[in-house]
Amino acid sequence: MGEREAAPGRAGESPAGNGRPVLAVTVGDPCGIGPEIVLKALADERVAGVARLLVLGDEAHLRKVARDLKLKWPFGAVVSEPPSGRRWERPQLLDLANVPEGLLPGQVSAAAGRAAGEAIERAVALAMERTVDGIVTGPIHKEALSLGGYGDPGHTEMLARLSGAKQVGMMFWAPSLAVGLLTTHLALREAIRKVRRARVARMLRLFDREWRRFFGEAPRIAVAGLNPHAGERGRFGVEELEELVPAIEEAAGKGVAATGPWPADTVFQRALAGEFDLVLALYHDQGTIPVKLVCGHEAVNVTVGLPFVRTSVDHGTAMDIAGKGVASPESLVAAIRAAARLVAPSTA
């Protein structure tokens, strides 16, 4: 695909026009690795100059994590309301004071899920009122979120609900490879049932529109096949002929540079070689396996279709290693840098 530069002003350039954008960073589930990787990422010199960061979390809990893991305290100030102006240098901590004492690393609990959900709600409110230019989210635990009273399956659905976005999509983006997902967190059997002409055509238009918003040019989109060898003209399945080809033709008729369906075992390599800008994968693991295998922590999760920029780490809460001090902040570093690049590309 090659290195992509975001288009100035296309993805919500900092409204103050003062260079570095302001990004809200949510810690995620307090019992997962989110607090650890936030503290580590904020101390990373690769993050220091790209954005002004407002972290939404619990001061007492973050201080405990810093003490326990012997991590540097990276914040310039702890505030109860977003700081006025947009000129601070060191990261600011917006203390939500919503994590009760006694929660343990690796613990799945309603209190932790509720704290994570409240941080997301506050971050979206700040983005909608333009106090911040974008959001970077730490990992949440879906069971804990549900126990905490939230019915959303995950971040993407919750962000859409809170922002009122009519259509959103999940894109995993790295400088060398970009993959959009037709379906996300569904059982494979259910995901296959979602491979329908109308849905595919609609998602192709969404990714085309959002790519133009972020990068200022029309993307070359390759649609991955569902069946082996992309069905081989119906020998191994009919979804390609009955659903994907008509959808691609429909989208192409509306100006989308989409082609395929291409065999999924070769299309990602072709994208890496620069033939395509984005691959539309039909189900979650079809797209995320090649991205994580090839790009590692360079890849970040970008929610397309929102009225603000949102990026996230490409991993979960890693409850098995929470509190052990071994979690890597690389994906969060990449997510912060990507958000700054998409909001105000001249600074990242």
Phi, psi and omega in degrees: 000323180085161182294133181249135173258131177291151183276125180305129177078356186275334188243029177092051181308145185314120186296335179283346179065026187250029177093247187299133178285164174257125181240135171273134179239119177266142185286333185088200180294123183295343180266356178264201182274359182307307180303319181296312184288332175295312179299319179291316183295321182292340177271359183276129183295339178290343181264333192305320188260359189267338184199162170264124192252133175241105184271133178256112182193191182254119184301311184299319181292317180294323177295321178297316178299317180298318179294312185297322184260003178057050179254149179293140174278113191266359190270141176279333180200154172247126186233157177261346176223155179304135181297145177285149183077176185225038189242008181291155183259302182279153180304145178252143177253116173272104187283111178275345177047050186233015177251114181291154177293153174096352177291140185249149175303136180084359182275132175264118186213156177296322182297319179292317178297321179294318179297318179296317180295321180295325178294319178296316179301316181292320180297317179296319178300318179295322179290320182292329179268004175069021172290326173238158183268341181192173183232137171240125187249137171279169187287140175247160178254119189296323178293317179296321178300318179294317178298330181280000174103010180257130181269000182287137179295333181186189181305311188302312182292323180293318179296321178297315180297313185291329183267348183076016180293134184280329180214128178230164178212164180251126178233130172261122189236134170219161180304333184260345186202136175231134182226126173260149182250130174289318177231159184241255189270078179227151169302146185302320180299318179289322179299320180297323179293341179275354179282085182230151187308309185297317181294316181297314180298319180296317180290326176297319178295321180297310182293325176298313182296315184288325177297318177299321180295317182283319191243354173075018178208160180284133180275151169269109186256128174256131177263124179284145175285157178274317186263164176306138180058028182055037176084341182045060177056040174094353181293325184244018182144152187251358184299323179300312183288320188273332185240311189286312180301312177299324180293317179297317179296320178297314180295320179298326178294343178255016174093009179271128181276069182252142178223166180123198000287142181254148177306131186292340182279354178233343189293327181289323176296321178295323177294319177299327180282356175100006182284330180230154175271327184212141175251129173269109176271152188267340176213166193308299187288337177300325181267323187280332179298307179297323180297312183288329178292315186274319190260342180057226183280001174289332184282139177231156178271122178244125175272118179264149179099353178278159178280010177211165178282133173222125174237165181207164172297159181258026180221174182263199185283345177048054183304333183291337179244004180300136178082001183262351177079012184251001183290138180272135177271006189302317182292323178291320175303313179297321181294320178294315181295320179294318179298317178297322180293320182285331179279309184220080191300338182289348185255347191259000000 
